[in-house]
Amino acid sequence: MRSAIRSCLTAAVLAALPPMAALAASPAAPSAPPAASPSVPAEGKLSVTFVDAQHYTDAAYTHPYASDKDLAAVEGDIFRHLQKLARRGLPPGDTLKIEVLDIDLAGRFEPWRFPGTDLRVVRDITWPRMTLRYTLSRGDRVLASAEERISDMNFMMSANLYPDSDPLRYEKAMLDDWFDTRIVKRVATQASRAEPG
């Protein structure tokens, strides 16, 4: 069985990340990105909410148990990546609302293998997973709405353009596939139906 150890962010790197206090979650209420409903002005509108983040399965880069700072780092990276996808594929007039219900990063911490060290061990059986609830709309019309448990069981064999140093490289590739399949293709289908025959 092939295995690889994903590079972990050091405390110094985490400290250098921009403040994401607004992203920190609490059990009593959903956490959210810095703006209540962040948007992509020139393209479409994107809203991302991280729901009950303290109960996520695995959402910390460097520790088995996520602190508020750990959650903020992961949520911030996911939010910024979804922003990039929206800029690329969400046309003006469309709105995409995403609730992140669970995060389970690729790999697992194995403290018994590396005593005293928190290292994330990535194996082909520890694929990334997320649970998303989303609604894609155009004006008052809903184009798509669903709750999905997305995953990438072939993440170690699939082509991945993100660098090994990116702690979210497997999750970004998974989100890319999800966005292209669920959002970009749906937008293209709606556009083709709107064209005069």
N, C-alpha and C positions, 0 to 999 in steps of 0.2 A: 504493500500500500504506500503510495507516494505521499510524502508530507513536506510541508514547508513551514517555516516560522516567519510570520509576518512581522515586519519591523514595527515596533511600538513607539509611540510618541513619548519623548522624555518629558519630565516635569518642566524643563526649561522651554521646550517647544510649546507645551500647553500654556505656560505663562505668557508666551509671546502672542498667543491668539488674541484677536480683538474681543473686547468684553461682550459676553452673550447673556448678561444677567436676565434679560427679558425672556430668554429662552428656557430658563430653569423651570422645571415642572414641580408641581406639588400634588400629592395624592388627592387633594380636595377639589382641584380644578385643573382643566387642560392648560398646558403651557403653550406659548405661541411665539413666533418669531418677533423681532423687535417691533415691527408695526403690526397692528391688529389685523389688517387685511392688506398685506404687501401686494404690490401690483407691478406689472411690467408695462409701463405707460405706452411705449411705441408699438407693442404687439397686442397681447391680451392681458387679462387680469388673473393673477395667481394668488391664492390664499392657502397657506399651509398651517395646520394646527397639530401640535403634538399632544395627544390625549393620554392622561394618566401615565406620564413617562416614568415615574418611579417604579412602575410594575412591568416595564419592558423586560423581555427575556434576557437580552445581552446587548447593552448599549454603552459600553465604555471601552476606550482603546487600550487602557493600561492597567485596569483593575478588574477583578471578577465581579465586584459590586460597585455600581455606578453612584458616584456622588453628584451633587448638583453641577459641579464644574465639569465632571466627565460627561454628563448628559448634555450640557450646553455645548460642548465641543462637537459631539456627534450630531446633535440636532442642527447646529449651525452649518456644518459641512453638508448635511443632507438638504437643508433649505437652500443653500447657495447653489447646489447642483440642480435642484428642481427649477430654480430661477433661470439657470442657463438653458435648460431644456425648454422652458416656456418661451424664452426669447427666440429660440430656434424654431419652435413648432406650433406656438399658440397664436393664431391670427387676431387682428384687432376685432373687437366686438365679442370675442369669446371669453368666457370666465371658467377657470378651473379651480375648484375647491377640493383640497386634499386633507383628510384627517389621517394622521399616522397613529395607528392603534397599537402596533407592536414592532419592535426592532430586535432582530436576532443576527448579530454580525457573524460573518464567516469565521470559523476557527473556535477554539475553546482554550481557556486557561487550564493548565495542568500543573498545579503547584507540587504534586507528588513527584513530578519528573524533574522540576527545577526548583528545589527547596529555596525559599527566601527570595525568589525572583518571580515577578508577574510577567510571564511571556505568553503571548497568544500563539497557540500551535494550530496551524491550518492544515487540515486533512481533507481528502476528497469526500468524506462523509459528514463534514461540518460545513455544509453549504450555507450561504446567506439567505435570510428570510425576512420579509416584512408583511405586515397586514395594513392595508390601505382602504379607506372608504373615500370615494371620490365622486364628484358631480361635474360634468362638463356641460356648460349651457351657452346658449346664444340668445341674448335678450331674455325673454320670459320662457324660451323653449329649452327643455332639457334634451341634450343630444345623447348623453350616456350617464349612467349612475350605477354604482355597484360597490360592494365590499369584497376585497380579494386578498387572499394569502399568496403573495408572490414569492418565488424562490428560484434559484438557479442551481440545480443538482449537478450540472456539468461545468461549474464555474472554473475548475482547474484545467479543463481541456479546451474551453472556448477561447477565442481570440480576445485579448484584453489590451486596449491601447493606453491604459492608465499605468503610470510608473509603479515599480515595486515599492517605492517610498511612500506612496499614497495609502494611508491606512484604510481608506474607504474604496479602494480600487474595485473590489468584487461587487460591492453594493452599488457603486456607480454604474458598472456595466449592466447589472440586473435592472436598475431603474431606467437605463437607456432603452433596453429591450421592451420593458413595460410601457414606457411613454410612447415609443414608436408604434407599438401594437394597439394600445388602447386609446391614445389621444391623436397622434398624427394621422393614422389611417382612418380614424373616425371623422376627423376634420376633412380629410381628402374625399371621403365618401359623401359627406354632406355637400361639399363644394361641387362635386360632379352631378349630384342630383339637382342642384340649383341652376345648373347651366341650361340655357334654352335648347330644346331639341331641334 
